[in-house]
Amino acid sequence: MGADCIFCRIAEGSVKSQKVAEDDEALAFKDLNPAAPTHILVIPKKHIPSLSASGPEDKALLGHLQAFARDLARDLKLESFRIVANNGRGAGQSVDHLHYHLLSGRRMTWPPG
């Protein structure tokens, strides 16, 4: 885990969050600056700086994160939702720890951003 990474500290429990769901590999918590009525961050507990920084050894974990987000959406009875992963500063990634935004509760426009 990255000692300076806020998401690693949230995953280890040394920084508080509004936890929504958790398993051995993933954690979901409410975003502090929501962009939708439902805005949950889904992170791997393993420190991976970005989607591009993931390696072949992370394939199963990446699939797990998507299934974890899907199951969370089902549990929350979200009729429609969007899952977003920003990769790099130019795409809006502000924390160097892979994370997915689970967004719902408002009309999503296209194209995004």
Secondary structure, DSSP 8 states (H G I E B T S, - for coil): --TT-HHHHHHHTSS---EEEE-SSEEEEE-SS-SSSEEEEEEESS--S-TTT--GGGHHHHHHHHHHHHHHHHHTT-SS-EEE---SGGGT--SSS--EEEEESS---SS--
